[in-house]
């Protein structure tokens, strides 16, 4: 609680009200700099962001976790997400212990979207004896968007990677 200085009793009432109003508004002016609108500004997509996205993708696949893998994607922005989700589900049902390698070859940004191009390789043994082992190499392209906390994948091609 603030103590009113003895001098306050001698100030005109209008001056005291003005001083009070300024004290009340001062914290609000300082917090305006950290408002949600300021933090919602487009974030720059850097090479380190691309490494983080790709490494999280690799770790999710290698963890054999469908849910962990799908959490990296923004299903509301990704075209055909339902079909993709089903393909990822089938992938984890057919293969186990995937091993992933990647090398980022290009990082770019177009407006609010980040893009990654990487040489990508995935190998996995089948869950049953009737399937051949999976060995795929592709030039993978990921499109990402900032959700306010992290870069999430909004598109991936080629999608045949999981078929």
C-alpha positions in Angstrom: 0.0 0.0 0.0 1.3 3.4 -0.9 1.6 6.0 1.9 0.3 9.5 1.0 3.1 12.0 1.8 2.2 14.8 4.2 2.6 17.3 1.4 -0.5 15.8 -0.3 -2.8 17.5 2.1 -1.6 20.8 0.8 -2.0 20.1 -2.9 -5.2 21.0 -4.7 -7.6 18.1 -5.2 -7.2 18.2 -9.0 -3.4 17.9 -8.8 -3.8 14.8 -6.5 -6.3 13.2 -8.9 -3.9 13.8 -11.9 -1.0 12.3 -10.0 -3.1 9.3 -9.0 -4.2 8.8 -12.6 -0.6 8.9 -13.8 0.5 6.4 -11.2 -2.4 4.0 -12.2 -1.6 4.3 -15.9 2.2 4.0 -15.6 2.2 0.2 -15.2 -0.3 -0.2 -18.1 2.0 1.8 -20.4 4.9 -0.5 -19.5 2.9 -3.6 -20.1 1.8 -2.4 -23.5 5.3 -3.2 -24.8 4.8 -6.9 -24.1 1.2 -7.2 -25.2 0.0 -10.3 -27.2 -0.2 -8.2 -30.4 3.5 -7.4 -30.1 4.4 -11.1 -29.6 2.1 -12.2 -32.5 4.4 -10.5 -35.0 5.8 -12.9 -37.6 8.9 -14.6 -36.4 11.9 -15.1 -38.6 12.6 -18.7 -39.6 16.3 -19.3 -39.0 18.6 -22.3 -39.8 18.6 -23.2 -36.1 14.8 -23.4 -36.2 15.1 -25.8 -39.2 17.5 -28.0 -37.3 15.1 -28.1 -34.3 12.1 -29.0 -36.5 14.1 -31.8 -38.3 15.6 -33.2 -35.1 12.2 -33.3 -33.4 10.8 -35.1 -36.4 13.7 -37.6 -36.4 13.3 -38.2 -32.7 9.5 -38.6 -32.9 9.8 -41.2 -35.7 12.6 -43.1 -33.9 10.6 -43.1 -30.7 8.0 -45.3 -32.6 5.3 -42.9 -31.3 2.5 -42.1 -33.7 1.1 -39.4 -31.3 4.5 -37.8 -30.8 5.0 -37.7 -34.5 1.6 -36.2 -35.3 1.9 -33.6 -32.6 4.6 -32.0 -34.8 2.1 -31.2 -37.5 -0.6 -28.5 -37.5 -3.5 -30.5 -38.7 -5.8 -27.5 -39.0 -3.5 -25.9 -41.6 -2.2 -29.0 -43.4 -4.1 -30.0 -46.5 -5.2 -33.6 -46.5 -4.2 -34.1 -42.8 -6.7 -36.9 -42.2 -5.3 -39.0 -45.0 -1.8 -38.2 -43.8 -2.7 -39.2 -40.2 -4.0 -42.5 -41.4 -0.8 -43.2 -43.4 1.4 -42.4 -40.4 -0.8 -44.7 -38.3 -0.4 -47.5 -40.9 3.4 -46.9 -41.0 3.8 -47.4 -37.3 1.6 -50.5 -37.5 3.8 -52.0 -40.2 7.3 -51.0 -39.2 9.2 -50.8 -35.9 12.4 -49.1 -34.8 12.8 -46.7 -37.7 16.3 -45.2 -38.2 16.3 -41.7 -39.7 19.1 -39.6 -41.2 18.8 -36.2 -42.7 20.9 -33.4 -44.1 19.4 -30.0 -44.5 20.2 -28.5 -47.9 18.1 -25.3 -47.9 16.3 -23.1 -45.4 14.0 -20.3 -46.5 11.1 -18.1 -45.5 8.1 -16.8 -47.4 6.1 -14.4 -45.3 5.0 -16.2 -42.1 6.0 -19.7 -43.4 9.4 -21.3 -43.1 10.6 -24.0 -45.5 13.1 -26.8 -45.2 14.6 -28.9 -47.9 16.6 -31.9 -46.7 18.0 -35.1 -48.0 16.1 -37.7 -46.0 16.6 -41.4 -45.4 14.5 -43.8 -43.4 15.0 -47.5 -42.7 12.8 -49.7 -40.6 12.3 -53.5 -40.2 8.8 -54.8 -40.6 6.6 -55.8 -37.7 5.7 -59.0 -39.4 7.7 -61.5 -41.5 5.6 -61.0 -44.7 6.6 -57.4 -45.3 10.0 -56.3 -46.8 12.1 -53.9 -44.7 11.6 -50.2 -45.5 14.4 -48.3 -47.1 13.6 -44.9 -48.6 15.6 -41.9 -49.6 14.0 -38.7 -50.8 14.5 -35.0 -51.0 12.0 -34.0 -48.3 10.4 -30.6 -48.2 8.7 -29.3 -45.0 6.7 -26.2 -44.7 6.4 -24.8 -41.2 4.4 -22.1 -39.4 4.9 -20.4 -36.1 2.0 -21.2 -33.6 3.2 -18.7 -30.9 5.3 -21.3 -29.1 7.1 -23.3 -31.8 7.4 -24.0 -35.5 4.9 -26.7 -36.5 4.9 -28.6 -39.8 2.0 -27.5 -42.1 3.0 -29.6 -45.1 5.4 -32.4 -46.1 6.3 -33.8 -49.5 6.6 -36.3 -50.8 3.9 -37.9 -48.7 4.7 -41.3 -50.2 7.4 -41.5 -47.6 4.9 -43.2 -45.3 3.1 -45.3 -47.8 
